[in-house]
Amino acid sequence: MNALDSFHPAVAGWFSRTFDAPTPAQERAWPALQSGQHVLVAAPTGSGKTFAAFLAAIDQLVKEGLEGP
C-alpha cells in the first residue's frame, strides 16, 4: 500500500508533484496520526516530522470541508 493512499486525492497529488517520496518517518507516522492517536515521532532533523503532522492535519481539514455544509 502506498503511504499516500489514505489521503484525499488532491492532497496526495500535491505531495507527489512536490516531493519525490515520503520519508520513513512520515510513512510510519501518517497511519497513527490519521487514526487519531497521539504520536511521538523520534527521527533526525530534516526527516519530515513536523510536515508529517501538518500534512495529516491539512488532509483532515480538506476531508471535513468536503463533508460539511
Secondary structure, DSSP 8 states (H G I E B T S, - for coil): --TTTTS-HHHHHHHHHH-SS--HHHHHHHHHHHTT--------TTSSHHHHHHHHHHHHHHHHHHH--
